[in-house]
Amino acid sequence: MEKIAVKRIELLVEGMECTNCALGISKQLDRMGYEGVSVNFSSGEVVFDASAEGDVEKAVDKINSMGYQVLANLSEGETHVQKGLSGIEKKFWFSLIFTLPLLTAMFLPFHFLHNGWLQLVLATPVFIVGLYHFGRSGFQSLRAGVPNMDVLILLGSTASFVYSLIGLLMNMGHNFLFFETSASIITLIFLGNMLEHKAVRRTTSAIDDLVKLQKVIAHRIESDEHNNETIVDIEAVRIRRNDLLLINSGERVPADGVIYWGGGSFDEAMISGESLPVEKSEGGSVIGGTVLLSGSCKIKATAIGKQAVLGQIIDMVKNAQMDKPALQTLADRISAVFVPVVVIISIATFALSFWLAGVGFQDALMRCIAVLVIACPCALGLAIPTAVVVGVGRVAKQGILIKGASTIQKLIGVKRIVFDKTGTLTTGNFKISSMNAVGVEKEYLESVLLSVEKFSAHPIARAVSAELSHARPFAIKDAEEQKGMGMTAADDQGNTFSIGSYRMARALTGDSSHNLYVLRNGLLIGTVDIQDEVRAEAADVLSYLRSKGIKTILLSGDGREKCDALAKLLPFDEIYSEKLPAEKLAIIGQLGEKEDVAMVGDGINDAPALAKATVGISMSNATQVAIQSAQVILLKGNLNLLSKAYSISENTLTIIKQNLFWAFFYNVIAIPVAAMGFLSPMIAAASMALSDVIVVLNSLRLKSKKLDA
C-alpha cells in the first residue's frame, strides 16, 4: 500500500478573540478528521496535518464559514501584512459613529435624539454589524457544541433591540426604548476586543523578533566562475540546486550553510549567547540570522526557513506557546460549560425578578441582559494563554527554549534537581593541576607530552598541548590513537612512547588516581593530573535552587575522589559517583518515584536520564536544539540561565493564578450584582471589556518583571 504524504499546514486566521473561539475551530477540524490540530488564538495560527490540497481548502472554507477569516497559508510561504485598520477596528469605529448620538441623548437636552424612529435608524446599522460579527461566530460555536462568549453578547444585544422595536411599533412610549443599550453593548465589546487584540499582539513580540531575523536579502551567485550575483529575497534561495551565496562584512547570514571560500568573524550571540565573535574559515558551518562582523565569504546554502536552526527555534517557541498546562485544561472545561450555565442563570434571573420579586417586566429584562453580558467568560479564557505566551517569549529572549508550556508548571513542581558533572557544572576546559616526573627531567616530560599529544583530537590531549606550547617538541613518527586507552608513538632514536589512562600503566603501578600516565620503552616516566574548571556561576545557581527548597544532587560517571572534591566547592545534598548511563537512568527513575525530579546534562550522553526525568534540562548549543530528550534547552551554555528559567516560570505561574483569581472573582461577584439589578447592561458591557484588558495587561507585566535570580 502506498503511503500517503502528510503535510503540516499552518494558517493565519483573523477573528479569534478567546480560548472558546480556538476551542470551537479545534473541535470542528477534529470532527472533520484532521489530525495534529493546534489552535493559538493569541497568534491567530491554526495548525493541522493534511494529505491533499483539497483538504486544506475544505479546512479554510470551514473556518471562514464559522465567522473567522483565513488571511494566509503560512506553510506555503504566504505572508500577510496588515494595512490600515484591522477588521475589528473598522467595526468599532463604524459602530461608535452611530452609538455616540444615542448616548448623547442621555446627557444632553437634544429632544430630537429621543425620537424612537431616529434611534431605530441609528441603532440598526450597529445591530446588523453586531449580528453579523457575533451571530456567525456564536451560531457556529453552538453547532460545534462549544458555545462561546459571542452567544451571550448576541442574546443580550438582540433582547434589548427586539424589545425596543416592539415597544416602538406598539407605541408604548419612550420608557420602552432601549436602542442605546443594544448599540452600546456591541460597541463596547468591539472596543474591548480591539484593545485586547492590540495587547495580545504585544505578547507575541518574542516570535516577531525572531521572525524578523529570517526576513533578509541574499546575494545569490549565478555563476561562481564569473562571480555574477543577484540580490534576491531569502525565499528565492533553493537548497536542492545548491545555491551559492555571497556574504559581505556587516551583513546578516541569510541561510544555514557551509563556507567554501573565504571566512571571517561572526557574531552568533543571537543563537549561542556568546558575546565574543567566532572565527570561521573554509569548511566551517554558518547559521542563518547571525552577522558577519568582518571578512567576506561564499557559502553553499544547506537549510532555510523552517529547516534552518533559527526556524527550528521559532517552531519550538511557537509550540511551547500553544501547549496547554494542566491549569489551562481545567479553564477550557470551565469555559465550555460556562455559557449554557450563564444562559440558565439569566433566564432564572428574569423569572425570579418578574414573577417572585414583583419587579416590572422592563427591569427584569434589563437584569437578564446584564447577567448575559457581564458573565462572558473571556477573561477566564485569556487568563492562562496570555501569561504563557509572554512567559515563554521572555525565556526565549534570555536564550532559554522551553518545549511546551506544561514544562513551566512541571519545573515549579520539581523538588530535586540532578546535575551531571562534566560540561554541566564544569566548563569542559581542562587544565594541568599537577605533573610528576619519574626518573627524567620535568622539561623532558613536557616535551614528550607536547610532541605526542598534539596528534590526538581528544579534549584532554588538546588542553595538554595548548598548556605546554612553551615546551620543545621533537620529531615523532607512527603516532596512533588507541580508543579508550591513549596515544602511542616513536621517535627517530627508536624510543616508544605511550600516554593514556591507568589501563596503560596498571602493570607498573598500583596508583590509579592520576589522569594520564606517560611511558617510555615500557617504563613509567611521569604522571599528569587534569582538572576540569568549575563554572564560576555554579555555586550561586545551586544556592539559589536550595533557597527555593529544591534538593541538589550530583550524578556523575567520574570517580568518588573527584566528586568529593567538587562537593567541597558546591553545595550538594546527595552525591552519586562512578555511574554508567544505565545506572544514571535507574537512579533518576528511583528519585522520580518519590517526587518530581529534574535532570541537567549535556543533552547527548545523558539523553536517557534527561528523557526519564520529570523535566530534562540540556546544557546545549544551537546545533543541538533538535535533541528531543530535554524539555528545557539553555542555548547560551550558561548555568545562570537555569535560575532565570525557574524564576520566570515561577513568575508566570504566579501571574496565571492572579489572572484566574481575577476572572473567577469577577464573575462570582458580578453575576449576583447584575442579577439584583445594580448594573445596567451598558455598565456590564464596559466592565466585561475592562476585565479582559486587565487580565492581558497583568500578563504583560511578565515582560519587565524583575527576576530574583
C-alpha positions as MATLAB code, in Angstrom:
seq = 'MEKIAVKRIELLVEGMECTNCALGISKQLDRMGYEGVSVNFSSGEVVFDASAEGDVEKAVDKINSMGYQVLANLSEGETHVQKGLSGIEKKFWFSLIFTLPLLTAMFLPFHFLHNGWLQLVLATPVFIVGLYHFGRSGFQSLRAGVPNMDVLILLGSTASFVYSLIGLLMNMGHNFLFFETSASIITLIFLGNMLEHKAVRRTTSAIDDLVKLQKVIAHRIESDEHNNETIVDIEAVRIRRNDLLLINSGERVPADGVIYWGGGSFDEAMISGESLPVEKSEGGSVIGGTVLLSGSCKIKATAIGKQAVLGQIIDMVKNAQMDKPALQTLADRISAVFVPVVVIISIATFALSFWLAGVGFQDALMRCIAVLVIACPCALGLAIPTAVVVGVGRVAKQGILIKGASTIQKLIGVKRIVFDKTGTLTTGNFKISSMNAVGVEKEYLESVLLSVEKFSAHPIARAVSAELSHARPFAIKDAEEQKGMGMTAADDQGNTFSIGSYRMARALTGDSSHNLYVLRNGLLIGTVDIQDEVRAEAADVLSYLRSKGIKTILLSGDGREKCDALAKLLPFDEIYSEKLPAEKLAIIGQLGEKEDVAMVGDGINDAPALAKATVGISMSNATQVAIQSAQVILLKGNLNLLSKAYSISENTLTIIKQNLFWAFFYNVIAIPVAAMGFLSPMIAAASMALSDVIVVLNSLRLKSKKLDA';
ca = [
       0.000    0.000    0.000;
       1.366    3.401   -0.978;
       1.969    5.685    1.972;
       0.048    8.959    1.780;
       2.254   12.020    2.253;
       1.054   14.229    5.084;
       1.960   17.901    5.212;
       1.870   20.203    8.225;
      -0.420   23.130    7.390;
      -0.206   26.464    9.191;
      -2.925   29.067    8.588;
      -3.120   32.666    9.787;
      -6.677   33.370   10.939;
      -8.301   36.659   11.933;
     -11.212   36.983   14.340;
     -10.288   34.644   17.201;
     -10.677   36.555   20.448;
     -10.568   33.963   23.196;
      -9.949   30.358   24.125;
     -13.521   29.411   23.261;
     -13.009   30.649   19.705;
      -9.905   28.485   19.385;
     -11.690   25.557   21.009;
     -14.563   25.839   18.509;
     -12.234   25.745   15.491;
     -10.253   22.888   17.010;
     -13.363   20.778   17.598;
     -14.697   21.363   14.084;
     -11.406   20.328   12.477;
     -11.220   17.291   14.754;
     -14.700   16.255   13.647;
     -13.690   16.640   10.004;
     -10.951   14.087   10.587;
      -7.879   16.325   10.680;
      -5.048   15.214   12.936;
      -2.476   17.186   14.902;
      -4.860   20.130   15.277;
      -3.474   23.027   17.321;
      -5.106   26.451   17.527;
      -3.483   29.514   19.099;
      -5.924   32.417   19.372;
      -3.228   34.840   20.584;
      -1.086   34.484   17.448;
      -4.029   33.703   15.155;
      -2.444   30.443   13.969;
      -4.301   27.226   13.133;
      -2.070   24.185   12.571;
      -3.100   20.708   11.365;
      -1.985   17.805    9.159;
      -3.383   17.479    5.629;
      -2.719   14.880    2.921;
      -4.116   16.746   -0.098;
      -4.651   20.284   -1.382;
      -8.399   19.736   -1.255;
      -8.186   19.001    2.446;
      -6.617   22.413    3.023;
      -9.346   24.145    1.008;
     -12.061   22.345    2.997;
     -10.482   23.453    6.255;
     -10.205   27.054    5.010;
     -13.854   27.045    3.919;
     -14.983   25.644    7.274;
     -13.002   28.233    9.267;
     -14.342   31.079    7.087;
     -17.907   29.779    7.465;
     -17.520   29.935   11.249;
     -17.193   33.723   11.092;
     -13.405   33.913   11.030;
     -11.173   34.842    8.097;
      -8.168   32.871    6.857;
      -5.611   35.507    5.843;
      -2.693   33.368    4.656;
      -1.327   29.840    4.357;
       1.960   30.296    6.208;
       3.120   26.768    5.370;
       3.165   27.736    1.671;
       5.297   30.788    2.339;
       2.355   33.195    2.110;
       2.573   36.319    4.247;
       0.055   38.885    5.380;
       0.927   42.475    6.131;
      -1.749   44.435    7.974;
      -2.502   47.605    6.044;
      -4.716   50.262    7.558;
      -7.277   49.340   10.198;
      -7.910   45.740   11.178;
     -11.381   44.234   10.817;
     -12.250   44.682   14.489;
     -11.055   48.311   14.412;
     -13.250   49.086   11.399;
     -16.292   47.581   13.127;
     -15.627   49.532   16.321;
     -15.248   52.931   14.654;
     -18.283   52.307   12.418;
     -20.406   51.354   15.442;
     -19.117   54.259   17.517;
     -20.311   56.796   14.922;
     -23.915   55.616   15.356;
     -23.725   54.862   19.085;
     -22.452   58.279   20.240;
     -25.667   60.141   19.271;
     -27.711   57.515   21.143;
     -25.610   58.010   24.265;
     -25.611   61.789   23.848;
     -29.403   61.801   24.197;
     -28.993   60.528   27.761;
     -26.898   63.539   28.843;
     -27.709   66.485   26.578;
     -31.108   68.178   26.033;
     -31.381   67.371   22.329;
     -35.037   66.290   22.188;
     -34.880   65.183   18.558;
     -32.489   62.415   19.637;
     -35.260   60.987   21.812;
     -37.332   60.249   18.742;
     -37.857   56.484   18.652;
     -37.662   56.202   14.877;
     -34.378   58.147   14.781;
     -32.998   55.866   17.481;
     -34.069   52.871   15.397;
     -32.230   54.295   12.368;
     -29.076   54.852   14.454;
     -29.170   51.518   16.283;
     -29.981   49.299   13.290;
     -26.572   49.566   11.491;
     -24.787   48.772   14.747;
     -27.113   45.845   15.444;
     -26.616   44.457   11.930;
     -22.812   44.636   12.243;
     -23.025   43.014   15.666;
     -25.456   40.375   14.389;
     -23.069   39.520   11.551;
     -19.950   39.500   13.767;
     -21.275   37.785   16.872;
     -24.085   35.853   15.168;
     -21.957   33.857   12.759;
     -19.375   33.011   15.382;
     -21.980   32.228   18.028;
     -24.065   30.037   15.728;
     -21.049   28.042   14.567;
     -19.892   27.605   18.155;
     -23.311   26.157   19.015;
     -23.029   23.771   16.063;
     -19.603   22.730   17.282;
     -21.032   22.065   20.734;
     -18.799   24.695   22.357;
     -20.910   27.840   22.865;
     -18.617   30.858   23.106;
     -18.928   34.335   24.586;
     -20.449   35.654   21.342;
     -23.630   33.705   22.158;
     -24.071   35.782   25.322;
     -23.340   39.065   23.531;
     -25.804   38.169   20.791;
     -28.547   37.236   23.241;
     -28.091   40.407   25.284;
     -27.976   42.875   22.362;
     -30.799   41.118   20.488;
     -33.081   41.046   23.525;
     -32.749   44.802   24.105;
     -33.092   45.615   20.375;
     -36.148   43.421   19.794;
     -37.799   44.645   23.000;
     -37.241   48.263   21.917;
     -38.521   47.549   18.405;
     -41.727   46.022   19.784;
     -42.151   48.997   22.112;
     -41.731   51.410   19.184;
     -44.112   49.567   16.836;
     -46.756   49.280   19.569;
     -46.276   52.945   20.507;
     -45.657   52.006   24.146;
     -43.693   55.191   24.892;
     -40.110   56.295   25.456;
     -39.705   54.212   28.617;
     -39.863   51.064   26.490;
     -36.981   52.106   24.189;
     -33.534   50.686   24.896;
     -31.906   51.032   21.484;
     -28.891   52.727   23.100;
     -28.416   49.630   25.297;
     -28.219   47.297   22.308;
     -25.836   49.579   20.392;
     -23.684   50.311   23.443;
     -23.246   46.630   24.302;
     -21.994   45.869   20.781;
     -19.757   48.957   20.563;
     -18.211   48.458   23.996;
     -17.491   44.797   23.259;
     -15.865   45.847   19.972;
     -13.766   48.343   21.961;
     -12.721   45.660   24.432;
     -11.874   43.248   21.603;
      -9.826   45.926   19.845;
      -7.822   46.827   22.966;
      -7.430   43.165   23.810;
      -6.281   42.336   20.268;
      -3.590   45.024   20.399;
      -2.438   43.953   23.854;
      -2.368   40.264   22.937;
      -0.299   41.023   19.840;
       2.284   42.610   22.152;
       2.603   39.275   23.966;
       3.893   37.597   20.780;
       6.743   40.064   20.235;
       9.360   37.393   21.009;
       8.243   35.408   17.957;
       8.125   38.550   15.832;
      11.699   39.444   16.808;
      12.936   36.008   15.760;
      10.960   36.031   12.507;
      12.473   39.408   11.567;
      15.915   37.788   11.633;
      14.739   35.436    8.871;
      13.485   38.211    6.603;
      16.753   39.133    4.909;
      18.009   39.526    1.360;
      20.651   37.260   -0.128;
      23.384   37.821   -2.700;
      22.940   34.753   -4.883;
      25.881   33.931   -7.153;
      24.556   32.839  -10.539;
      27.921   31.645  -11.831;
      30.847   31.190   -9.493;
      33.354   31.458  -12.327;
      32.228   34.957  -13.296;
      31.019   35.867   -9.793;
      27.762   37.278  -11.151;
      25.411   37.965   -8.299;
      21.717   38.728   -7.965;
      20.050   40.225   -4.910;
      17.027   38.089   -4.016;
      14.701   37.534   -1.076;
      15.714   34.576    1.068;
      12.531   32.757   -0.041;
      14.009   32.575   -3.557;
      17.030   30.553   -2.411;
      16.826   26.864   -3.301;
      18.702   24.198   -1.351;
      18.204   21.417   -3.922;
      20.155   23.235   -6.598;
      22.966   24.062   -4.153;
      22.568   27.836   -4.423;
      25.762   29.759   -3.745;
      25.520   32.884   -1.602;
      27.942   35.751   -1.088;
      28.130   37.377    2.358;
      29.964   40.653    2.865;
      31.163   42.320    6.041;
      28.324   43.714    8.174;
      25.622   41.569    6.535;
      23.331   39.053    8.200;
      23.816   35.448    7.125;
      20.714   34.622    5.033;
      20.708   30.826    5.488;
      22.425   27.940    7.200;
      25.366   26.861    5.084;
      28.965   25.766    4.705;
      31.794   28.143    3.780;
      33.593   27.063    0.584;
      35.560   30.294    0.057;
      36.805   32.993    2.398;
      35.874   33.409    6.030;
      35.582   35.974    8.768;
      34.442   36.859   12.256;
      30.798   36.024   13.040;
      28.543   37.390   15.771;
      26.500   34.377   16.942;
      25.143   35.970   20.127;
      21.533   35.622   18.949;
      21.980   31.832   18.877;
      24.625   30.898   21.425;
      24.617   33.995   23.641;
      28.401   34.136   23.280;
      29.415   37.806   23.194;
      32.816   37.124   21.628;
      32.872   36.799   17.818;
      33.611   33.378   16.322;
      36.288   32.991   13.641;
      35.348   30.691   10.758;
      37.067   29.682    7.550;
      36.580   27.266    4.631;
      34.644   24.207    5.673;
      33.084   25.963    8.661;
      29.313   25.963    9.219;
      27.377   29.217    9.472;
      23.941   29.786   10.957;
      21.238   31.881    9.329;
      20.428   35.067   11.259;
      23.952   35.582   12.611;
      26.076   38.541   11.443;
      29.406   38.594    9.602;
      31.284   41.296   11.512;
      34.384   41.313    9.344;
      35.634   39.467    6.295;
      33.868   38.079    3.252;
      32.834   34.571    2.308;
      30.835   32.422   -0.050;
      28.624   29.649    1.264;
      26.620   26.752   -0.045;
      23.152   27.030    1.454;
      22.156   23.892    3.356;
      18.954   24.943    5.109;
      16.466   27.818    5.033;
      13.157   28.638    6.644;
      11.751   26.001    8.989;
      14.635   23.596    8.318;
      17.278   26.080    9.481;
      18.436   26.353   13.103;
      16.577   29.651   13.571;
      13.438   28.153   12.027;
      13.602   25.236   14.457;
      13.942   27.666   17.352;
      10.906   29.658   16.154;
       8.835   26.477   15.818;
       9.925   25.374   19.278;
       8.834   28.683   20.820;
       5.516   28.593   18.914;
       4.813   25.030   20.010;
       5.584   25.946   23.599;
       3.215   28.907   23.447;
       0.418   26.720   22.051;
       0.953   23.953   24.578;
      -1.501   23.798   27.467;
      -0.506   23.343   31.098;
      -2.833   21.376   33.372;
      -4.423   24.603   34.631;
      -5.371   25.519   31.038;
      -7.190   22.231   30.529;
      -9.227   22.979   33.654;
     -10.022   26.501   32.411;
     -11.076   25.152   28.982;
     -13.515   22.737   30.617;
     -14.987   25.515   32.733;
     -15.329   27.851   29.715;
     -17.047   25.138   27.678;
     -19.866   24.720   30.228;
     -19.899   28.336   31.430;
     -22.011   29.781   28.601;
     -25.007   27.425   28.956;
     -24.877   27.850   32.740;
     -24.955   31.655   32.347;
     -27.933   31.425   29.963;
     -29.794   29.376   32.579;
     -28.867   31.899   35.303;
     -30.067   34.828   33.164;
     -33.417   33.117   32.461;
     -33.759   32.329   36.151;
     -32.932   35.968   36.959;
     -35.748   37.171   34.714;
     -38.236   34.636   36.094;
     -37.417   35.267   39.748;
     -37.354   39.051   39.282;
     -40.604   39.244   37.332;
     -42.771   36.601   38.973;
     -41.395   36.293   42.514;
     -39.791   39.644   43.337;
     -42.549   41.622   41.628;
     -40.081   43.635   39.545;
     -41.511   45.161   36.366;
     -41.020   43.478   33.003;
     -38.507   46.123   31.837;
     -36.325   45.899   34.942;
     -36.448   42.096   34.897;
     -35.380   42.087   31.251;
     -32.535   44.545   31.908;
     -31.292   42.343   34.757;
     -31.461   39.317   32.494;
     -29.472   41.132   29.772;
     -26.919   42.459   32.291;
     -26.254   38.910   33.528;
     -25.743   37.695   29.954;
     -23.303   40.465   29.115;
     -21.232   40.695   32.283;
     -20.768   36.933   32.658;
     -18.880   36.453   29.375;
     -16.003   34.087   30.236;
     -13.494   35.847   28.022;
     -11.291   36.901   30.938;
     -11.231   33.269   32.049;
     -10.212   32.201   28.550;
      -7.441   34.806   28.416;
      -6.096   34.162   31.913;
      -3.640   31.393   31.048;
      -2.757   31.703   27.319;
      -1.642   35.341   27.567;
       0.595   34.648   30.567;
       2.058   31.560   28.885;
       2.803   33.428   25.646;
       4.617   36.229   27.492;
       6.459   33.828   29.813;
       7.675   31.546   27.020;
       8.628   34.579   24.949;
      10.677   36.045   27.779;
      12.656   32.877   28.439;
      13.300   32.614   24.688;
      14.792   36.108   24.684;
      17.023   35.070   27.583;
      18.390   32.216   25.468;
      16.208   29.507   27.010;
      13.952   27.254   24.963;
      11.059   25.547   26.721;
       9.337   22.693   24.896;
       5.729   23.127   25.929;
       4.052   25.459   28.364;
       3.275   22.466   30.588;
       7.022   22.399   31.312;
       6.633   25.710   33.169;
       4.203   24.121   35.588;
       6.334   20.968   35.906;
       9.528   22.929   36.570;
       7.976   24.771   39.504;
       6.827   21.449   40.982;
      10.320   19.928   40.928;
      11.697   19.036   44.383;
      15.080   17.619   43.312;
      17.453   18.708   40.544;
      20.136   16.234   39.482;
      23.308   17.580   37.846;
      25.769   15.843   35.593;
      29.359   16.936   36.259;
      31.465   17.350   33.133;
      30.232   20.094   30.815;
      27.373   20.959   33.163;
      28.879   22.048   36.480;
      32.288   22.300   34.856;
      33.275   24.211   31.737;
      34.934   21.359   29.903;
      38.119   23.462   29.771;
      40.796   21.103   31.074;
      43.959   22.301   32.809;
      47.009   20.562   34.262;
      46.684   20.673   38.038;
      49.901   18.763   38.753;
      52.675   16.925   36.922;
      55.127   14.389   38.400;
      58.311   13.329   36.533;
      59.747    9.877   37.395;
      63.438    9.398   36.590;
      63.527   12.177   33.973;
      63.680   15.963   33.932;
      60.350   17.832   34.038;
      61.297   19.683   30.823;
      61.796   16.355   29.032;
      58.430   15.081   30.292;
      56.758   18.251   28.957;
      58.453   17.763   25.560;
      57.197   14.170   25.355;
      53.664   15.225   26.246;
      53.594   18.047   23.690;
      55.207   16.005   20.902;
      52.792   13.050   21.241;
      49.527   14.640   22.414;
      49.403   17.143   19.561;
      48.464   14.232   17.293;
      45.340   13.452   19.346;
      41.914   15.029   18.940;
      40.849   14.129   22.487;
      39.798   17.221   24.548;
      42.290   16.412   27.321;
      45.104   15.936   24.794;
      44.279   19.256   23.132;
      44.248   21.000   26.524;
      47.640   19.496   27.449;
      49.138   20.525   24.101;
      47.833   24.075   24.469;
      49.130   24.459   28.029;
      52.572   23.030   27.177;
      53.031   25.047   23.986;
      56.148   26.583   25.566;
      57.937   23.184   25.619;
      60.345   21.993   22.903;
      58.782   19.320   20.690;
      60.800   16.668   18.855;
      60.126   14.623   15.739;
      57.554   11.867   16.161;
      56.598    9.029   13.826;
      53.968    6.300   13.823;
      51.668    8.276   16.132;
      48.481    6.282   16.694;
      45.446    6.763   18.908;
      44.136    3.679   20.693;
      40.458    4.170   21.516;
      39.766    4.099   25.226;
      43.467    3.866   26.043;
      45.518    6.797   24.762;
      48.324    7.553   22.281;
      51.342    5.529   21.172;
      54.272    6.884   19.134;
      58.008    6.574   18.431;
      60.923    8.965   17.853;
      63.903    8.858   15.487;
      66.085    7.216   18.168;
      63.794    4.200   18.355;
      62.156    5.111   21.667;
      58.494    4.152   22.007;
      56.051    6.275   23.999;
      52.620    5.600   25.448;
      50.411    8.270   27.030;
      46.963    7.456   28.349;
      44.793    6.163   31.144;
      45.714    3.850   34.041;
      44.950    0.859   31.809;
      48.287    1.514   30.068;
      50.262    1.542   33.348;
      48.473   -0.864   35.668;
      51.292   -3.432   35.305;
      53.761   -0.800   36.546;
      51.950    0.892   39.470;
      49.055    0.375   41.817;
      48.263    4.107   41.972;
      45.197    4.720   39.771;
      44.467    8.269   40.954;
      46.086   10.113   38.010;
      44.512   11.094   34.702;
      47.485   10.486   32.416;
      50.397    8.074   32.638;
      53.495    8.592   30.459;
      55.568    5.552   29.471;
      58.880    5.354   27.581;
      60.020    1.960   26.342;
      57.560    0.318   28.723;
      58.730    2.223   31.821;
      56.736    4.871   33.722;
      58.408    8.295   33.418;
      55.603   10.561   34.645;
      52.006   11.196   35.669;
      49.690   14.115   34.985;
      46.608   15.253   36.896;
      43.958   17.121   34.925;
      41.368   19.425   36.454;
      38.124   20.411   34.803;
      37.362   24.059   35.593;
      34.229   24.576   37.710;
      31.764   27.052   36.249;
      32.022   30.398   38.017;
      28.246   30.647   38.336;
      27.654   27.074   39.578;
      27.788   27.850   43.325;
      25.307   30.734   43.032;
      22.881   28.669   40.943;
      22.873   25.745   43.381;
      22.467   28.097   46.350;
      19.527   29.779   44.612;
      17.813   26.444   43.967;
      18.313   25.344   47.559;
      16.768   28.638   48.728;
      13.663   27.543   46.789;
      13.514   24.314   48.783;
      14.981   22.179   45.989;
      17.493   19.436   46.800;
      20.625   19.468   44.602;
      22.156   16.124   43.605;
      25.398   15.271   41.789;
      25.192   12.271   39.435;
      28.453   11.551   37.629;
      30.467    8.830   35.955;
      33.648   10.243   37.488;
      35.434    8.657   40.439;
      34.475    9.250   44.029;
      37.545   11.378   44.764;
      36.737   13.876   42.009;
      33.087   14.056   43.009;
      34.040   14.622   46.660;
      36.473   17.359   45.583;
      33.682   19.076   43.641;
      31.339   18.750   46.626;
      33.789   20.817   48.677;
      33.217   23.700   46.264;
      29.495   23.293   45.565;
      26.542   22.626   47.899;
      25.052   19.165   47.238;
      22.519   17.220   49.268;
      23.434   13.858   47.694;
      26.312   12.504   45.574;
      26.313    9.559   43.152;
      29.686    8.759   41.549;
      31.094    6.225   39.064;
      27.688    5.682   37.431;
      27.213    4.352   33.917;
      24.391    5.723   31.690;
      22.133    2.770   32.561;
      22.754    3.343   36.263;
      22.020    7.052   35.879;
      18.712    6.150   34.258;
      17.820    3.822   37.129;
      18.680    6.449   39.759;
      16.502    9.076   38.020;
      13.672    6.547   37.965;
      14.043    5.818   41.679;
      14.141    9.501   42.619;
      11.154   10.226   40.360;
       9.019    7.665   42.208;
       9.303    9.774   45.371;
       8.782   13.273   43.917;
       9.220   15.276   40.729;
      12.843   15.447   39.623;
      14.737   17.453   37.002;
      17.958   16.359   35.311;
      20.579   18.799   33.985;
      23.033   17.359   31.468;
      24.768   17.959   28.173;
      21.831   16.628   26.186;
      23.765   13.832   24.461;
      25.499   11.453   26.879;
      22.729   11.940   29.415;
      19.875   11.644   26.909;
      18.189    8.604   28.559;
      18.251   10.240   32.003;
      17.016   13.548   30.562;
      14.073   11.776   28.940;
      13.267    9.857   32.129;
      13.229   12.919   34.391;
      10.086   14.964   35.007;
      11.928   17.854   33.348;
      15.075   17.307   31.279;
      17.363   20.343   31.019;
      20.107   20.395   28.396;
      23.287   22.438   28.547;
      23.313   22.757   24.790;
      24.331   24.949   21.889;
      22.176   25.804   18.905;
      23.316   22.893   16.751;
      21.881   20.552   19.413;
      18.488   22.230   19.587;
      16.819   19.225   17.927;
      17.689   16.908   20.843;
      14.287   15.619   21.888;
      15.393   14.230   25.247;
      15.216   17.593   27.048;
      12.255   19.878   27.688;
      14.432   22.898   28.533;
      17.470   23.910   26.469;
      19.938   26.520   27.719;
      21.219   27.899   24.422;
      23.985   30.032   25.865;
      25.559   27.167   27.770;
      25.401   29.327   30.904;
      24.173   27.660   34.075;
      22.790   31.003   35.299;
      20.012   30.528   32.767;
      18.666   27.682   34.892;
      17.975   30.146   37.714;
      16.344   32.544   35.249;
      14.229   29.747   33.741;
      12.994   28.802   37.212;
      12.365   32.418   38.224;
      10.457   33.270   35.020;
       8.438   30.045   35.311;
       7.650   30.868   38.935;
       6.535   34.396   37.994;
       4.499   33.044   35.072;
       2.652   30.638   37.351;
       2.013   33.471   39.816;
       0.560   35.654   37.045;
      -1.609   32.748   35.858;
      -3.014   32.286   39.365;
      -3.643   36.038   39.664;
      -5.436   36.045   36.310;
      -7.573   33.046   37.256;
      -8.428   34.638   40.596;
      -9.449   37.864   38.870;
     -11.525   36.045   36.248;
     -13.336   33.854   38.790;
     -13.669   36.640   41.358;
     -15.055   38.999   38.719;
     -17.747   36.566   37.595;
     -18.622   35.386   41.112;
     -19.149   38.989   42.249;
     -20.524   40.483   39.037;
     -23.257   37.950   38.239;
     -25.155   38.349   41.563;
     -24.759   42.143   41.381;
     -26.213   42.185   37.871;
     -28.999   39.759   38.847;
     -30.055   42.064   41.697;
     -30.394   44.972   39.295;
     -27.420   47.060   40.422;
     -25.748   47.046   36.995;
     -27.203   48.288   33.753;
     -26.380   46.296   30.587;
     -24.138   49.146   29.355;
     -22.095   49.215   32.565;
     -21.960   45.421   32.440;
     -20.553   45.507   28.892;
     -17.932   48.073   29.855;
     -16.969   46.048   32.941;
     -16.662   42.849   30.943;
     -14.417   44.524   28.361;
     -12.324   46.053   31.149;
     -11.840   42.676   32.830;
     -10.354   41.256   29.600;
      -7.925   44.137   29.273;
      -6.890   43.870   32.942;
      -6.019   40.191   32.513;
      -3.912   40.886   29.407;
      -2.123   43.862   30.987;
      -1.392   41.797   34.084;
       0.186   39.149   31.839;
       2.282   41.793   30.106;
       3.886   42.628   33.459;
       5.950   39.484   32.917;
       7.878   41.290   30.183;
       9.513   43.683   32.621;
       9.069   41.906   35.966;
      12.349   41.822   37.907;
      13.788   38.358   38.380;
      15.052   37.160   41.752;
      17.788   35.129   40.045;
];
